[in-house]
């Protein structure tokens, strides 16, 4: 019975020792996770716990030894077992043990609560530090990836450009295309107009018309006034007989520094024989154009096309305001600029006619004439004092002055139908009388002299 009790006590002591070792191992492990600063604090706490547990073990061992020694002494002195005393000792020992264990457990619990609070605060600090380090690492990783990617892209551009140009120089256009396309897709290649133009030539030589045209457009997107691209695009449209696109290209560069690059395709404007302006007579307009061109015109203000009036001879512009729009078109369908001409015809009335002789009294036989009649104009007159019109008597030559009191009126109507003011003369002629030969000769000489026919 005594041996069994001793074994039980020793076993209890060994279990308690293992418990202490487990607690010590757990504390050390937690301390390592929290870091070096926390590790030192945890060691202090753990040392206190271990010291307490060791003290408890020593107390338990002392009680157990006392119990064993007392039993041995009683047995030796009495020569028998003392079940009552043993029973009493076994009851006392557990009581002391439990009290001590409870105190140590309470102490350990309080220590654990403090550790948990410290652990929670330390965890927050650790999380913040770890998050900052992680963010820094992410930034470094992104920069590294971008640098590596840019370096790889640069290497890819250099390789494809070099390889493509080698094949291009050897006129292996179809083989050069894939490499040059890859180079052109890079940032560096999209800005290299020489590379793009060489790629255009490759497309043209491999009959890839759509891609060729797209490449020229890419060049002009990067360099709007690129001479080679503009000329190549004009040549492309001309070869494809795409007059609409060629006209649009020329129109787009009219008046710019690049207009000179399209000189071979530009059609000169039709030149008018009379400049636009205001005239007091009809204008007979003609156009001069380049050889092989035709001129089309409109009079209603609309833009001329090949469906408009075809110029072939003189265009006569009459009274009022007339606006003419004309364009020259060559055999390829290329248009010149539209020429707009505005003519205002404001006719002036012709000068009133000059009637001779002046008003007065004359002898019978005096001749009346109208002088200084403009070319293309006509004179109409009356002898009864009425206002002449286009329906009055047409003057063709001088006529005799009527006998008596006569009012002669005359007007001029020019070739444009404009009517002059009226000119009037009042003549008083005595009745004719018999004249001698000398009188008749004198009158005749006077008349001839008045007409400038006789000096």
Kinemage of the C-alpha trace (Angstrom):
@kinemage 1
@onewidth
@group {chain A} dominant
@subgroup {mainchain}
@vectorlist {calphas} color= white
{ca unk a 1} P 0.000 0.000 0.000
{ca unk a 2} L 2.835 2.343 0.900
{ca unk a 3} L 4.695 1.495 -2.278
{ca unk a 4} L 1.585 2.224 -4.316
{ca unk a 5} L 1.209 5.597 -2.622
{ca unk a 6} L 4.818 6.490 -3.304
{ca unk a 7} L 4.437 5.559 -6.942
{ca unk a 8} L 1.290 7.712 -7.123
{ca unk a 9} L 3.091 10.719 -5.658
{ca unk a 10} L 6.116 10.268 -7.907
{ca unk a 11} L 3.831 9.909 -10.913
{ca unk a 12} L 1.987 13.087 -9.922
{ca unk a 13} L 5.287 14.873 -9.611
{ca unk a 14} L 6.452 13.705 -13.038
{ca unk a 15} L 3.140 14.853 -14.635
{ca unk a 16} L 3.490 18.223 -12.986
{ca unk a 17} L 7.037 18.499 -14.289
{ca unk a 18} L 5.854 17.712 -17.801
{ca unk a 19} L 3.142 20.357 -17.470
{ca unk a 20} L 5.752 22.923 -16.525
{ca unk a 21} L 7.905 21.939 -19.470
{ca unk a 22} L 4.915 22.195 -21.848
{ca unk a 23} L 4.036 25.632 -20.542
{ca unk a 24} L 7.659 26.701 -20.859
{ca unk a 25} L 7.833 25.445 -24.472
{ca unk a 26} L 4.548 27.178 -25.379
{ca unk a 27} L 5.670 30.473 -23.915
{ca unk a 28} L 9.005 30.351 -25.710
{ca unk a 29} L 7.282 29.592 -29.020
{ca unk a 30} L 4.850 32.525 -28.651
{ca unk a 31} L 7.710 34.792 -27.719
{ca unk a 32} L 9.633 33.937 -30.880
{ca unk a 33} L 6.610 34.745 -33.041
{ca unk a 34} L 6.131 38.176 -31.469
{ca unk a 35} L 9.740 39.330 -32.145
{ca unk a 36} L 12.884 40.148 -30.279
{ca unk a 37} L 11.482 42.962 -28.081
{ca unk a 38} L 8.521 40.908 -26.989
{ca unk a 39} L 10.768 37.868 -26.551
{ca unk a 40} L 12.652 39.488 -23.653
{ca unk a 41} L 9.398 40.410 -21.864
{ca unk a 42} L 8.000 36.920 -22.355
{ca unk a 43} L 11.143 35.359 -20.904
{ca unk a 44} L 10.658 37.323 -17.702
{ca unk a 45} L 7.072 36.145 -17.387
{ca unk a 46} L 7.940 32.586 -18.310
{ca unk a 47} L 10.767 32.540 -15.788
{ca unk a 48} L 8.317 33.600 -13.119
{ca unk a 49} L 5.867 30.860 -14.131
{ca unk a 50} L 8.553 28.181 -14.259
{ca unk a 51} L 9.964 29.321 -10.919
{ca unk a 52} L 6.520 29.073 -9.352
{ca unk a 53} L 5.944 25.641 -10.818
{ca unk a 54} L 9.329 24.471 -9.629
{ca unk a 55} L 8.562 25.756 -6.178
{ca unk a 56} L 5.305 23.843 -6.282
{ca unk a 57} L 7.172 20.678 -7.279
{ca unk a 58} L 9.608 21.119 -4.453
{ca unk a 59} L 6.769 21.524 -1.977
{ca unk a 60} L 4.991 18.477 -3.350
{ca unk a 61} L 8.225 16.461 -3.171
{ca unk a 62} L 8.887 17.557 0.412
{ca unk a 63} L 5.416 16.547 1.508
{ca unk a 64} L 5.738 13.248 -0.268
{ca unk a 65} L 9.111 12.531 1.352
{ca unk a 66} L 7.789 13.506 4.768
{ca unk a 67} L 4.875 11.197 4.235
{ca unk a 68} L 7.125 8.315 3.256
{ca unk a 69} L 9.626 8.910 6.077
{ca unk a 70} L 6.870 9.136 8.651
{ca unk a 71} L 5.343 5.863 7.541
{ca unk a 72} L 8.731 4.171 7.592
{ca unk a 73} L 9.410 5.481 11.079
{ca unk a 74} L 6.058 4.308 12.392
{ca unk a 75} L 6.537 0.921 10.837
{ca unk a 76} L 9.987 0.561 12.303
{ca unk a 77} L 8.917 1.691 15.780
{ca unk a 78} L 5.663 -0.190 15.901
{ca unk a 79} L 6.550 -3.011 13.617
{ca unk a 80} L 3.200 -2.593 11.813
{ca unk a 81} L 1.391 -0.494 9.280
{ca unk a 82} L -0.494 2.593 10.345
{ca unk a 83} L -3.416 2.785 7.976
{ca unk a 84} L -5.092 5.567 9.941
{ca unk a 85} L -2.057 7.835 9.872
{ca unk a 86} L -1.450 7.012 6.268
{ca unk a 87} L -5.004 7.828 5.497
{ca unk a 88} L -4.666 11.113 7.313
{ca unk a 89} L -1.456 12.013 5.499
{ca unk a 90} L -2.910 11.202 2.117
{ca unk a 91} L -5.798 13.487 2.877
{ca unk a 92} L -3.552 16.379 3.976
{ca unk a 93} L -1.223 16.189 1.036
{ca unk a 94} L -3.907 16.580 -1.672
{ca unk a 95} L -5.376 19.561 0.166
{ca unk a 96} L -2.043 21.403 0.190
{ca unk a 97} L -1.411 20.423 -3.377
{ca unk a 98} L -4.749 21.678 -4.620
{ca unk a 99} L -4.420 25.006 -2.889
{ca unk a 100} L -0.976 25.524 -4.268
{ca unk a 101} L -2.084 24.397 -7.705
{ca unk a 102} L -5.041 26.752 -7.634
{ca unk a 103} L -2.837 29.689 -6.659
{ca unk a 104} L -0.362 28.878 -9.399
{ca unk a 105} L -3.114 28.415 -11.971
{ca unk a 106} L -4.640 31.785 -11.026
{ca unk a 107} L -1.218 33.370 -11.307
{ca unk a 108} L -0.655 31.717 -14.687
{ca unk a 109} L -4.129 32.852 -15.875
{ca unk a 110} L -3.411 36.449 -14.922
{ca unk a 111} L -0.059 36.254 -16.671
{ca unk a 112} L -1.752 34.811 -19.812
{ca unk a 113} L -4.318 37.648 -19.827
{ca unk a 114} L -1.531 40.208 -19.699
{ca unk a 115} L 0.327 38.337 -22.433
{ca unk a 116} L -2.772 38.288 -24.592
{ca unk a 117} L -3.194 42.061 -24.257
{ca unk a 118} L 0.469 42.593 -25.076
{ca unk a 119} L 0.165 40.105 -27.885
{ca unk a 120} L -2.873 41.931 -29.336
{ca unk a 121} L -1.051 45.270 -29.287
{ca unk a 122} L 2.080 43.757 -30.717
{ca unk a 123} L 0.076 42.007 -33.393
{ca unk a 124} L -1.367 45.338 -34.531
{ca unk a 125} L 2.083 46.855 -34.715
{ca unk a 126} L 3.357 43.820 -36.535
{ca unk a 127} L 0.436 43.933 -39.027
{ca unk a 128} L 1.085 47.617 -39.777
{ca unk a 129} L 4.789 46.983 -40.301
{ca unk a 130} L 4.114 43.963 -42.460
{ca unk a 131} L 1.531 45.910 -44.527
{ca unk a 132} L 4.019 48.735 -45.112
{ca unk a 133} L 6.730 46.327 -46.132
{ca unk a 134} L 4.292 44.499 -48.423
{ca unk a 135} L 3.250 47.768 -50.115
{ca unk a 136} L 6.885 48.717 -50.651
{ca unk a 137} L 7.617 45.298 -52.092
{ca unk a 138} L 4.614 45.608 -54.452
{ca unk a 139} L 5.832 49.001 -55.710
{ca unk a 140} L 9.319 47.632 -56.241
{ca unk a 141} L 7.863 44.652 -58.083
{ca unk a 142} L 5.733 46.874 -60.364
{ca unk a 143} L 8.681 49.131 -61.221
{ca unk a 144} L 10.830 46.100 -61.883
{ca unk a 145} L 8.194 44.561 -64.144
{ca unk a 146} L 7.795 47.819 -66.088
{ca unk a 147} L 11.526 48.205 -66.540
{ca unk a 148} L 11.897 44.617 -67.646
{ca unk a 149} L 8.883 44.915 -69.948
{ca unk a 150} L 10.187 48.148 -71.478
{ca unk a 151} L 13.619 46.614 -71.941
{ca unk a 152} L 12.113 43.541 -73.576
{ca unk a 153} L 9.966 45.698 -75.815
{ca unk a 154} L 13.000 47.730 -76.825
{ca unk a 155} L 14.902 44.596 -77.590
{ca unk a 156} L 11.942 43.291 -79.580
{ca unk a 157} L 11.736 46.529 -81.625
{ca unk a 158} L 15.457 46.568 -82.347
{ca unk a 159} L 15.494 42.941 -83.395
{ca unk a 160} L 12.432 43.126 -85.660
{ca unk a 161} L 13.482 46.426 -87.213
{ca unk a 162} L 16.990 45.185 -87.973
{ca unk a 163} L 15.771 41.860 -89.347
{ca unk a 164} L 13.024 43.505 -91.412
{ca unk a 165} L 15.417 46.027 -92.956
{ca unk a 166} L 17.878 43.293 -93.865
{ca unk a 167} L 15.143 41.504 -95.815
{ca unk a 168} L 13.897 44.804 -97.259
{ca unk a 169} L 17.365 45.707 -98.553
{ca unk a 170} L 17.570 42.302 -100.212
{ca unk a 171} L 14.135 42.918 -101.773
{ca unk a 172} L 12.547 40.006 -99.900
{ca unk a 173} L 9.462 42.134 -99.286
{ca unk a 174} L 7.072 39.342 -98.345
{ca unk a 175} L 9.524 38.013 -95.736
{ca unk a 176} L 10.282 41.499 -94.443
{ca unk a 177} L 6.619 42.349 -93.784
{ca unk a 178} L 6.098 40.305 -90.544
{ca unk a 179} L 9.203 41.741 -88.887
{ca unk a 180} L 8.488 45.298 -89.961
{ca unk a 181} L 4.873 44.992 -88.840
{ca unk a 182} L 5.985 43.941 -85.354
{ca unk a 183} L 8.475 46.797 -85.209
{ca unk a 184} L 5.842 49.275 -86.406
{ca unk a 185} L 3.412 48.224 -83.666
{ca unk a 186} L 5.822 49.296 -80.931
{ca unk a 187} L 5.862 52.811 -79.547
{ca unk a 188} L 9.190 53.553 -81.211
{ca unk a 189} L 8.099 52.101 -84.532
{ca unk a 190} L 4.822 54.020 -84.696
{ca unk a 191} L 6.827 57.266 -84.693
{ca unk a 192} L 9.492 56.099 -87.157
{ca unk a 193} L 8.132 57.462 -90.453
{ca unk a 194} L 11.038 56.009 -92.442
{ca unk a 195} L 10.216 52.538 -91.152
{ca unk a 196} L 6.529 53.030 -91.962
{ca unk a 197} L 7.314 54.222 -95.476
{ca unk a 198} L 9.502 51.172 -96.103
{ca unk a 199} L 6.650 49.027 -94.821
{ca unk a 200} L 4.347 50.810 -97.314
{ca unk a 201} L 6.714 49.870 -100.132
{ca unk a 202} L 6.651 46.263 -98.955
{ca unk a 203} L 2.854 46.280 -99.023
{ca unk a 204} L 2.802 47.807 -102.523
{ca unk a 205} L 5.230 45.216 -103.815
{ca unk a 206} L 3.183 42.414 -102.300
{ca unk a 207} L -0.087 43.853 -103.665
{ca unk a 208} L -1.567 44.595 -100.226
{ca unk a 209} L -3.267 47.820 -101.276
{ca unk a 210} L -5.462 48.378 -98.238
{ca unk a 211} L -2.579 47.950 -95.809
{ca unk a 212} L -0.387 50.151 -98.001
{ca unk a 213} L -2.913 52.983 -97.844
{ca unk a 214} L -3.407 52.536 -94.082
{ca unk a 215} L 0.349 52.782 -93.575
{ca unk a 216} L 0.549 56.043 -95.527
{ca unk a 217} L -2.253 57.405 -93.386
{ca unk a 218} L -0.334 56.368 -90.256
{ca unk a 219} L 2.660 58.346 -91.511
{ca unk a 220} L 0.504 61.434 -92.078
{ca unk a 221} L -1.019 61.014 -88.616
{ca unk a 222} L 2.485 61.197 -87.182
{ca unk a 223} L 3.755 63.847 -89.633
{ca unk a 224} L 0.963 65.749 -91.433
{ca unk a 225} L 3.270 67.325 -94.027
{ca unk a 226} L 5.467 64.320 -94.768
{ca unk a 227} L 6.545 64.864 -98.376
{ca unk a 228} L 7.125 61.220 -99.323
{ca unk a 229} L 3.811 60.083 -97.874
{ca unk a 230} L 1.808 62.861 -99.584
{ca unk a 231} L 3.378 62.205 -102.965
{ca unk a 232} L 3.008 58.438 -102.563
{ca unk a 233} L -0.647 58.807 -101.640
{ca unk a 234} L -1.311 61.007 -104.699
{ca unk a 235} L 0.459 58.497 -106.932
{ca unk a 236} L -1.527 55.666 -105.341
{ca unk a 237} L -4.867 57.371 -106.063
{ca unk a 238} L -3.786 58.270 -109.599
{ca unk a 239} L -2.793 54.677 -110.373
{ca unk a 240} L -6.054 53.427 -108.924
{ca unk a 241} L -7.931 56.096 -110.953
{ca unk a 242} L -9.576 57.246 -107.731
{ca unk a 243} L -10.174 60.862 -108.767
{ca unk a 244} L -12.503 61.596 -105.836
{ca unk a 245} L -9.880 60.667 -103.236
{ca unk a 246} L -7.165 62.497 -105.167
{ca unk a 247} L -9.339 65.629 -105.365
{ca unk a 248} L -9.940 65.415 -101.601
{ca unk a 249} L -6.196 65.069 -100.956
{ca unk a 250} L -5.401 68.111 -103.105
{ca unk a 251} L -8.169 70.131 -101.464
{ca unk a 252} L -6.874 69.179 -98.016
{ca unk a 253} L -3.430 70.628 -98.764
{ca unk a 254} L -4.523 73.696 -100.764
{ca unk a 255} L -2.894 76.825 -99.410
{ca unk a 256} L -0.451 74.911 -97.168
{ca unk a 257} L 3.296 74.395 -97.348
{ca unk a 258} L 2.655 70.884 -98.730
{ca unk a 259} L 0.709 72.094 -101.788
{ca unk a 260} L 3.960 72.122 -103.755
{ca unk a 261} L 4.306 68.349 -103.269
{ca unk a 262} L 1.173 67.852 -105.400
{ca unk a 263} L 2.178 70.187 -108.243
{ca unk a 264} L 2.109 67.356 -110.793
{ca unk a 265} L -1.566 66.715 -110.084
{ca unk a 266} L -2.905 70.245 -109.565
{ca unk a 267} L -5.050 71.685 -112.399
{ca unk a 268} L -4.792 75.419 -113.001
{ca unk a 269} L -7.874 77.540 -112.513
{ca unk a 270} L -9.710 78.787 -115.633
{ca unk a 271} L -8.709 82.386 -116.385
{ca unk a 272} L -11.503 84.848 -117.421
{ca unk a 273} L -10.978 87.254 -120.337
{ca unk a 274} L -12.546 90.072 -118.275
{ca unk a 275} L -12.124 90.421 -114.567
{ca unk a 276} L -15.179 90.494 -112.376
{ca unk a 277} L -16.547 93.977 -111.694
{ca unk a 278} L -19.076 96.611 -112.717
{ca unk a 279} L -19.594 97.534 -116.343
{ca unk a 280} L -21.982 99.894 -118.178
{ca unk a 281} L -22.235 97.603 -121.141
{ca unk a 282} L -22.613 93.936 -121.842
{ca unk a 283} L -19.618 91.719 -121.110
{ca unk a 284} L -18.581 89.038 -123.536
{ca unk a 285} L -16.744 86.542 -121.334
{ca unk a 286} L -14.267 83.894 -122.423
{ca unk a 287} L -12.087 81.411 -120.460
{ca unk a 288} L -8.502 80.292 -120.952
{ca unk a 289} L -7.560 76.842 -119.576
{ca unk a 290} L -4.724 74.294 -119.722
{ca unk a 291} L -4.506 71.943 -122.658
{ca unk a 292} L -6.617 68.843 -122.236
{ca unk a 293} L -8.943 70.518 -119.733
{ca unk a 294} L -12.584 71.441 -120.026
{ca unk a 295} L -14.415 74.217 -118.245
{ca unk a 296} L -17.828 73.758 -116.674
{ca unk a 297} L -19.819 76.653 -115.235
{ca unk a 298} L -23.051 77.591 -113.480
{ca unk a 299} L -25.071 80.814 -113.317
{ca unk a 300} L -27.321 79.883 -110.370
{ca unk a 301} L -24.682 79.993 -107.628
{ca unk a 302} L -24.248 76.205 -107.358
{ca unk a 303} L -20.861 74.466 -107.475
{ca unk a 304} L -19.974 73.356 -111.007
{ca unk a 305} L -19.421 69.686 -111.867
{ca unk a 306} L -19.088 67.657 -115.044
{ca unk a 307} L -22.879 67.780 -115.268
{ca unk a 308} L -22.964 71.590 -115.402
{ca unk a 309} L -22.849 73.870 -118.488
{ca unk a 310} L -19.891 73.068 -120.724
{ca unk a 311} L -18.044 76.169 -121.831
{ca unk a 312} L -17.454 76.232 -125.589
{ca unk a 313} L -17.767 79.862 -126.754
{ca unk a 314} L -18.441 83.384 -125.559
{ca unk a 315} L -20.713 83.846 -122.547
{ca unk a 316} L -22.563 87.144 -122.873
{ca unk a 317} L -23.423 88.853 -119.616
{ca unk a 318} L -26.156 91.455 -119.781
{ca unk a 319} L -27.972 93.895 -117.509
{ca unk a 320} L -28.067 93.278 -113.770
{ca unk a 321} L -25.899 91.149 -111.477
{ca unk a 322} L -24.576 87.808 -112.669
{ca unk a 323} L -22.488 85.334 -110.639
{ca unk a 324} L -20.534 82.736 -112.562
{ca unk a 325} L -18.810 79.748 -110.962
{ca unk a 326} L -16.403 77.872 -113.191
{ca unk a 327} L -14.033 74.922 -112.771
{ca unk a 328} L -11.450 73.265 -115.034
{ca unk a 329} L -11.314 69.454 -115.114
{ca unk a 330} L -8.565 67.444 -116.777
{ca unk a 331} L -8.843 64.067 -118.497
{ca unk a 332} L -8.145 62.222 -115.207
{ca unk a 333} L -11.082 63.904 -113.519
{ca unk a 334} L -8.958 66.181 -111.354
{ca unk a 335} L -10.629 69.493 -110.532
{ca unk a 336} L -9.105 72.919 -110.290
{ca unk a 337} L -10.300 75.313 -107.644
{ca unk a 338} L -13.722 76.772 -108.318
{ca unk a 339} L -13.452 80.289 -109.719
{ca unk a 340} L -16.278 82.615 -108.689
{ca unk a 341} L -16.865 85.766 -110.768
{ca unk a 342} L -19.437 88.478 -110.036
{ca unk a 343} L -20.392 90.919 -112.791
{ca unk a 344} L -22.669 93.902 -112.361
{ca unk a 345} L -23.870 95.532 -115.558
{ca unk a 346} L -25.199 99.026 -114.932
{ca unk a 347} L -26.109 100.583 -118.240
{ca unk a 348} L -25.805 104.371 -118.618
{ca unk a 349} L -28.195 106.363 -120.757
{ca unk a 350} L -26.612 107.550 -123.955
{ca unk a 351} L -25.957 111.228 -124.396
{ca unk a 352} L -28.851 113.231 -125.919
{ca unk a 353} L -28.509 113.712 -129.686
{ca unk a 354} L -26.979 116.808 -131.238
{ca unk a 355} L -29.407 118.493 -133.742
{ca unk a 356} L -28.126 121.134 -136.192
{ca unk a 357} L -28.676 123.935 -136.892
{ca unk a 358} L -29.688 125.574 -133.656
{ca unk a 359} L -33.194 126.896 -133.112
{ca unk a 360} L -34.024 130.090 -135.066
{ca unk a 361} L -35.562 131.634 -138.156
{ca unk a 362} L -34.414 130.337 -141.451
{ca unk a 363} L -35.269 130.655 -145.044
{ca unk a 364} L -36.819 127.767 -146.822
{ca unk a 365} L -34.544 125.037 -147.971
{ca unk a 366} L -32.387 124.859 -144.837
{ca unk a 367} L -31.241 121.238 -143.998
{ca unk a 368} L -31.569 119.607 -140.513
{ca unk a 369} L -29.070 116.938 -139.337
{ca unk a 370} L -28.311 114.809 -136.170
{ca unk a 371} L -24.618 114.438 -135.393
{ca unk a 372} L -22.373 112.233 -133.228
{ca unk a 373} L -24.443 109.093 -133.130
{ca unk a 374} L -22.614 106.249 -131.122
{ca unk a 375} L -21.913 102.998 -132.893
{ca unk a 376} L -24.752 100.548 -132.593
{ca unk a 377} L -27.219 103.282 -131.610
{ca unk a 378} L -30.205 104.687 -133.476
{ca unk a 379} L -31.960 108.075 -133.600
{ca unk a 380} L -35.713 108.519 -133.645
{ca unk a 381} L -37.383 111.959 -134.200
{ca unk a 382} L -40.660 113.851 -134.583
{ca unk a 383} L -41.517 117.267 -136.161
{ca unk a 384} L -44.849 117.881 -134.411
{ca unk a 385} L -43.494 118.601 -130.960
{ca unk a 386} L -44.327 115.160 -129.501
{ca unk a 387} L -41.817 113.003 -127.545
{ca unk a 388} L -40.195 110.489 -129.876
{ca unk a 389} L -40.110 106.744 -129.101
{ca unk a 390} L -38.763 103.617 -130.750
{ca unk a 391} L -41.855 103.741 -132.913
{ca unk a 392} L -41.141 107.247 -134.228
{ca unk a 393} L -39.461 108.066 -137.549
{ca unk a 394} L -35.959 106.618 -137.819
{ca unk a 395} L -33.317 109.136 -138.686
{ca unk a 396} L -31.027 107.998 -141.470
{ca unk a 397} L -29.793 111.268 -143.029
{ca unk a 398} L -30.332 115.053 -143.028
{ca unk a 399} L -33.760 116.353 -144.060
{ca unk a 400} L -35.094 119.802 -145.229
{ca unk a 401} L -36.425 122.221 -142.632
{ca unk a 402} L -40.235 122.412 -142.967
{ca unk a 403} L -41.880 125.743 -143.739
{ca unk a 404} L -43.508 127.599 -140.869
{ca unk a 405} L -42.981 127.164 -137.122
{ca unk a 406} L -41.661 123.644 -136.456
{ca unk a 407} L -40.393 121.821 -133.337
{ca unk a 408} L -38.031 118.945 -134.118
{ca unk a 409} L -37.462 116.384 -131.297
{ca unk a 410} L -34.992 113.461 -131.307
{ca unk a 411} L -33.733 110.649 -129.056
{ca unk a 412} L -30.919 108.062 -129.195
{ca unk a 413} L -31.551 104.403 -128.375
{ca unk a 414} L -28.284 102.472 -127.801
{ca unk a 415} L -27.569 98.833 -128.447
{ca unk a 416} L -28.638 97.901 -124.915
{ca unk a 417} L -32.021 99.517 -125.407
{ca unk a 418} L -31.167 102.482 -123.217
{ca unk a 419} L -32.908 105.734 -124.284
{ca unk a 420} L -31.299 109.126 -124.079
{ca unk a 421} L -32.938 112.364 -123.055
{ca unk a 422} L -34.904 114.299 -125.735
{ca unk a 423} L -33.226 117.063 -127.764
{ca unk a 424} L -35.555 119.783 -129.206
{ca unk a 425} L -35.111 122.529 -131.852
{ca unk a 426} L -37.585 125.204 -132.847
{ca unk a 427} L -37.373 126.466 -136.443
{ca unk a 428} L -39.314 129.275 -138.084
{ca unk a 429} L -39.125 129.141 -141.832
{ca unk a 430} L -40.581 131.810 -144.167
{ca unk a 431} L -42.452 130.681 -147.176
{ca unk a 432} L -40.185 130.014 -150.100
{ca unk a 433} L -39.844 132.760 -152.727
{ca unk a 434} L -38.421 132.922 -156.209
{ca unk a 435} L -34.698 133.318 -156.125
{ca unk a 436} L -32.372 134.624 -158.734
{ca unk a 437} L -29.412 132.560 -159.799
{ca unk a 438} L -27.058 134.559 -157.608
{ca unk a 439} L -29.371 134.251 -154.552
{ca unk a 440} L -29.679 130.552 -155.004
{ca unk a 441} L -25.927 130.209 -155.409
{ca unk a 442} L -25.303 132.215 -152.240
{ca unk a 443} L -27.746 130.145 -150.202
{ca unk a 444} L -26.241 126.930 -151.519
{ca unk a 445} L -22.721 128.063 -150.731
{ca unk a 446} L -23.793 129.024 -147.208
{ca unk a 447} L -25.383 125.655 -146.627
{ca unk a 448} L -22.358 123.843 -147.946
{ca unk a 449} L -20.096 125.944 -145.809
{ca unk a 450} L -22.252 125.218 -142.726
{ca unk a 451} L -21.908 121.538 -143.451
{ca unk a 452} L -18.192 121.848 -143.919
{ca unk a 453} L -18.449 120.697 -147.478
{ca unk a 454} L -17.208 123.952 -148.925
{ca unk a 455} L -14.508 126.320 -147.758
